[in-house]
Amino acid sequence: MNFRTEVEIPRPQSQFDYSSGLLTLGSCFADEIGTKLADHLFLCVSNPFGTVFNPLAIAALLDRAVEQTRFEEGEFFWHLELWRHNLVHSSLASTTLETSLENANKSLAQLRDKLAESQLLIISLGSAWVYEIQDSKEVVGHNHKRPLKDFQKRLLQPQEIASKLKTTFNRLLANSPQLKVCLTVSPVRHLKDGLHENNLSKASLLLAADRLAQSSPNIEYFPAYEILNDELRDYRFYANDLAHPSSEAVQFIWEHFLKAYLSKSDWSLFEEIRTLQNSLAHSPTHPETKANRQFHRKLLEQIESLSNRGLDTDPLLEKWNNLS
């Protein structure tokens, strides 16, 4: 008997390997996948501006990178003792305007440079609910805990999302023709909006993502949302907040993503790194023993072997040092 409905994942037009540049943008699910890619030594950068949930804010950041539109002092505002920007996560805010401006422009340069060298851009769309500033009608990426009376909350329609992202992608692909875009809808539930409102939001994102994937061979859709909601389909695959996927669910989706997108030529290298990561995560019970010292030395030899093959092994060396 089969106790679950398996989600069919179409084979992508192109796959990545350990020489490919990778970039993830969007919701906290983009951070989850990006962290796993980086942990396994892929050339991945995740969310230079911090998490961004709505597609218009993602498009605005990509537009700035392509057009090389630097941030200016007049775009920042003082709120809750920090200088902030409507598109930039508060983790980049500072008590001085100069530092906030510098942080934003450094992230912009990082995004621009990574787009130029990447083969795959993974975008996780989080929510179609947006907040517009009442006076200017500007859609913000973050409201930074400002009074809700300053904003108008509205639901983006699929056509608006698809039209804006299509314009952005056309401009982006003209500058970086080697780039492929992988769209996904985050399986994270935005319960603060309400269950019905969350479902409306995800529906808009799903329809928009489908339109975009149908519009160009350079844009594809990966069904992360469907894997959690239709294949796993159980509250035990959610974290305690019942909104975010559990670590087991993220791992399950991650493995599906790799099976689809990782080139077979680098599977053995990936397995070697994964095995090494598992060994580094194991804390020795008796670190003073000869056997443990030999094991410790063997791990270092494996790390050096990866380094000699051109991989950046600094994250592994840091973990190895922590075992000492």
N, C-alpha and C positions, 0 to 999 in steps of 0.2 A: 504494500500500500504506500501511496505517496501522500505525505501529510503537509506538503506545502506546494505552492505554485511558484515555480522557478521563473525569474525574470530573464527574458531573452535579451542578450546584449549584442547588438550588431558589431561586426568586426570593423574597427576604425579604418579610415583611409590610410593612415600612417601611424607608426608606432615610435616610441622613444627608446633610447638606450643610455648607457652611462656617459656618452659624449654629448647628449642633448641638453640644451638649456630649458629649464622648466620654470613656470611662474604661476602661482595661485593667487587669485583675488576673490574677495567677497566675504561671505559670512564666516562664522567661526568654524564651520565645516571645512572651508578652504584651508583654515589654519591646521585642522586635524590632518588632512591629507598632505598638506605641505610639510608638516612636521615629520610625518612618516617617510616622505620622500627624502628629506634632508638627513634624517637619522640613518637611512640606508645609503647615504653618500651620493645620492643623485644631485645634480647641479640645480638646485631648486631655491627660489626666493619666494617667500610668502608674505602677502599683504604689507608692502612697505609703509602704507599709511594706517595700518591697523585694520581691524575688521570693518567692513562696509556692507550693509545689508540690502540696500535698495539699488535697483539697476541703473537709475538715473545718476546716482552718486558715483557708481563704478564707471559709467560712461564719461562723466565729467573729469574724473581723475585720468582716465586713458586719453581723453582729448587734450588735457594739459600736457601730458607726456609727449604726445605726438607733435603738438604745436609748439612745444618747449616754452610754454607760458609759465614763467616763474611766479611764485607767490610774492605779493607785495605787502608792506606793513599795513596799509589801509584795509586789507581784507580780514585782519584779526580783530578780536574784541576781548575785553577784559571781563571775566565772569568767574566767580568763586575762586578768586585769588590766582587765576592763571590766564595767560593769553592763549586764546583758542581760535580755531578756524572751523567753518561749517562742514568742510569735507574731511577734516583730519581728526583722527581718534585722540582722545584726551591723554593717552600715554605719550604723545609727542608734544603736549602743551608744556609751558614753562612759566615761571614767575617773571621772566623777562621777555619782552617782545623780540629782542634780537635772537635769543635762543630758540623760541618757537618758530620764528621765520627761518632760521638756519636748519632746524630739524625738518621742516616741511620741504624746503628746497633740496636737502640731501636725499630725502625719500623720493622726491620727484626725479632727481638725477638717477637714483638707483632703479626706479621704474622704467625710465627712458632707456637706460643702458641694457637692462635685462630684456626688454621687449626687442631690442635690436639683435640680440644674440640667441633668443629662445626659439625652440621649435614647437613648443606646446604651451598655450595659455589656458589654464583651467579656471573657469569662473563659476563660483557657487552663488546662485541667486537666493537671497534669504527671505525677502519680504517685498510685496508689492504695495504695502502701506507706506506712504511718505508723509513727511511734515514740510509744509511750505511756510516760509516766513510771510506773515500777514501783509506787510507793506510791499515787499519786493516780489513776492511769489516765487522766490528762489527755493528750490528743493534742497534740503540739507542732508548730509550724510549722518550727522549726529546733532541732536538738539542740546547736548551738554547740560542737561538738567535745568534748562531755562523754563520759565512759566509757560504752560500749555496755551494760555491766552495769546501768546506771541505767534502761534502757528495755526495753520489750517491743516487738518489731517485728511488725506484722501487716498482712495484706492486707484492705483494705476491700472489702466485697461491694457489688454494684451497688445493691441495695435500700437499704443503709445510706446510701450516697452520695446517692441520689435523694431519700430521705426527708428527710435533713438539709438538703440544698440547697433542696428544695421548701418546707420550713418557712421557711427564710431568705428565699427569693424572695417568698413570699406576704406576709411582713412588709414586705419592701423595696418591693414594688409597691403595697402599701396606702399607704405614705408617699410614694412617687414614682410616681403612676399613668402619667406620661408615658414611663416608662422601658421599653425593650425589652432583653432579655438575649440575647446571642449567645454560645453555648457552643461551645468547640472543644477538642479533645484535642491536646495538644502533640505534634508529631512528633519531639521530642528523645528519643533512646533513653537510658534509665538503665542503662547497661551495668554499673555497679558492683553492681547488684542481681542481675545475671545475665540472659542472653538470655531464658530461659524465664520467669523472674520478671518481666522487663520486659513480656513479651507478656501475662502474666496481668494485670498492672497496667493496661495499655492496654485490655484486654478489659473489665475492670470499669468503667473510665471511659467507654468507648464505650457500653456497655449503660446506664449511669446517665444519660449525656447524652441518649440516645435516649428513655428514659422521661420525662425532664424536658421534652424538646421536644414529646413527644406530649401532655403534661399541660396545656399552656397556650399560647394564641396569642401570648403575650408572650415566650415562650422559643423560641429557634431554634438550630439546629445548623449550624456552618460546617465543612466537611470538610478542614481543614488536614492532619490526620493521613493521610487517604486520598490527598490530592493528592501528598504526598511518597512514600508507600509503594505506591500503586497506579498513579499516573499517571507520575511521574518514575522511581521504581523502579530506582535505580542508585546505586552507591556514589560516582559522580562528583558526585552532588548532596549529598554530606555533606562537612563540614569535615574537617580532618586527624585529629580525634579519633574520627571515624566514629560520632559520637553526635549532634552538632548538624547541622542543615541548613546547607549552604553558602550563601554570600551570593546565589548565583544561584537556589538553591531558595527562599530567603526572598523574593527579588524576584518569583519566579514565583507563589508563594502570595499575596503582597501584591497583585499585579495581579488575580488571581482574586477576591480579597476586594473590591477596589475595584469591579470590574465588577458584582459582586452588590449591594454596599451603597451606593455613591456615587450620589447623585441625578444624573440626566442634565443637570439644569439647571446644575450646577456643574462639569461635566466640562471645559469650556473654561477655566475659572479654574484648575482643577487642572493642566491641561496647561501653562498659562502659568507657574505656579509651578514645575513640574517642569523646564521649559526654563531658567528662571532659576537654579534650583539647579544644574543641569548646568554652566551658564556660570560660576557662582561657584566650582565645584569645579576649574575649569581654571586652572592656574598660568601666568601669562604668561612667555614665554621672554625677552622684551625689555621689561620694565616701563617703561623710560625713554622709549620711543618715543611719538610723537604719536598714532599709531593706537591704542596701548594706553590712553593717557589718554582718548581719545574713547570707547573701549569701556568703560572704567571708569566714565565719567560716564553713559553710557547705562544701565549696570546700576543705578546709583543712581536714575536717573529711573524705571526700572521698579519698583524697591523702593518709592519714594515713591508711585507710582501705586497699588500694592497697599495701602499704608498709608492713602491717601485713601479707599479703599473699605472701611475699617474692620478690616483684618487686622492682627494683631500681627506686625510685621516685624522685631522685634529680632534673631531668629536670623539673618535674612538680612543685616542691617546688620553683625552681628559678622563674618560671613564676608566681607562686602565690605571691611570695615576691614582684615582680614587680607591682602587682596590688595594693599593700598597699599604 
